[in-house]
Amino acid sequence: MPFSLDHTVFFGRTWEESTGMYGLSEEGMRGKRILDCPGGPDAMVIEGINRGLDIVACDPQYSQTPEQLEALGLKEISETMISFQKDPNVAADQKQADAYEKLKLAALSSFLEAFRGHPDRFITGSLPSLPFEDDTFDLSLSGHLLFVYSSLEQGGLMSHDELDLDFHIAAVRELVRVSRQVRIFPTWSVNKPPRRQAYVEPVMEAMAAEGHEVSLLPSQWVEMEYKEFNDFVCITKAS
Ligand SMILES: C[S@@+](CC[C@H](N)C(=O)[O-])C[C@H]1O[C@@H](n2cnc3c(N)ncnc32)[C@H](O)[C@@H]1O
């Protein structure tokens, strides 16, 4: 049986992981209004603030208190690592798994620093309906929700088909509504052998049919063995 999850995990990446995922440099982000959606417990906001960037995050979980999110984040990291390591489809050697867990804990700690110190940067909201006006942002970053939480049949991780193709198209359309450019990562399956997520192509086709410029661009990302599809979907809104 492939590895599966029954919910979207409150699990986040560090600044280096995130900028690598989206093929971004600090200079490339400067002067832009940036949305991280879903932000989850990633490190983008505090690291962005420290670099003078204009960045906010949006996630359904942000209605909770910092204490609740700390407890949730720790529980999700610990439970996900245990289930990963129990499953021969996705298990890594223990040294790699420990290093991976350390990165998740570092991201959670950075997230909590930002969530406590800069609550105005965290907006509660859910795709496919975001609480922002059209074109509020220059750049929206969407990591580890779209594609990866589609069902197992579609190359995703979910044991059920809640985030179906209609959801994906509506969610990406919404990100494009609020932003000039959208970057989505990852595009491949977590279960082995890695393959392109089934919804990548239809989502790209739907956005191209709506007149947007759509491409797969290289990521600077290596996670364990998943090197085959080292890219992200980039959508630039038709002007
Ligand atoms: C694995 S985290 C990704 C965090 C971060 N972007 C990263 O790549 O590390 C997935 C997040 O998706 C959020 N989420 C679940 N359903 C959502 C929805 N409909 N709209 C926006 N975010 C959602 C969850 O609350 C969770 O924090």
The ligand as an SDF file (V2000), in Angstrom:
LIG
                    3D

 27 29  0  0  0  0  0  0  0  0999 V2000
    1.9460   20.9540    4.5250 C   0  0  0  0  0  0  0  0  0  0  0  0
    1.3430   22.5700    4.9350 S   0  0  0  0  0  0  0  0  0  0  0  0
    2.2580   23.5460    3.7900 C   0  0  0  0  0  0  0  0  0  0  0  0
    2.9340   24.7380    4.4070 C   0  0  0  0  0  0  0  0  0  0  0  0
    3.9600   25.4600    3.5250 C   0  0  0  0  0  0  0  0  0  0  0  0
    3.3730   26.0760    2.3600 N   0  0  0  0  0  0  0  0  0  0  0  0
    5.1030   24.5630    3.1230 C   0  0  0  0  0  0  0  0  0  0  0  0
    5.2730   24.2720    1.9250 O   0  0  0  0  0  0  0  0  0  0  0  0
    5.8380   24.1640    4.0020 O   0  0  0  0  0  0  0  0  0  0  0  0
   -0.2810   22.4640    4.2710 C   0  0  0  0  0  0  0  0  0  0  0  0
   -1.1950   23.5360    4.8140 C   0  0  0  0  0  0  0  0  0  0  0  0
   -2.3700   23.6120    4.0090 O   0  0  0  0  0  0  0  0  0  0  0  0
   -3.3880   24.1620    4.8240 C   0  0  0  0  0  0  0  0  0  0  0  0
   -4.6920   23.9890    4.1620 N   0  0  0  0  0  0  0  0  0  0  0  0
   -5.5230   22.9270    4.1960 C   0  0  0  0  0  0  0  0  0  0  0  0
   -6.6190   23.1560    3.4400 N   0  0  0  0  0  0  0  0  0  0  0  0
   -6.4700   24.3990    2.9020 C   0  0  0  0  0  0  0  0  0  0  0  0
   -7.2630   25.2150    2.0300 C   0  0  0  0  0  0  0  0  0  0  0  0
   -8.4350   24.7860    1.5400 N   0  0  0  0  0  0  0  0  0  0  0  0
   -6.8020   26.4380    1.7150 N   0  0  0  0  0  0  0  0  0  0  0  0
   -5.6170   26.8870    2.1910 C   0  0  0  0  0  0  0  0  0  0  0  0
   -4.8210   26.1520    3.0050 N   0  0  0  0  0  0  0  0  0  0  0  0
   -5.2380   24.9360    3.3640 C   0  0  0  0  0  0  0  0  0  0  0  0
   -3.2080   23.3950    6.1260 C   0  0  0  0  0  0  0  0  0  0  0  0
   -3.8100   24.0700    7.2130 O   0  0  0  0  0  0  0  0  0  0  0  0
   -1.6860   23.3160    6.2460 C   0  0  0  0  0  0  0  0  0  0  0  0
   -1.1770   24.3190    7.0750 O   0  0  0  0  0  0  0  0  0  0  0  0
  1  2  1  0
  2  3  1  0
  2 10  1  0
  3  4  1  0
  4  5  1  0
  5  6  1  0
  5  7  1  0
  7  8  2  0
  7  9  1  0
 10 11  1  0
 11 12  1  0
 11 26  1  0
 12 13  1  0
 13 14  1  0
 13 24  1  0
 14 15  1  0
 14 23  1  0
 15 16  2  0
 16 17  1  0
 17 18  1  0
 17 23  2  0
 18 19  1  0
 18 20  2  0
 20 21  1  0
 21 22  2  0
 22 23  1  0
 24 25  1  0
 24 26  1  0
 26 27  1  0
M  CHG  2   2   1   9  -1
M  END
$$$$
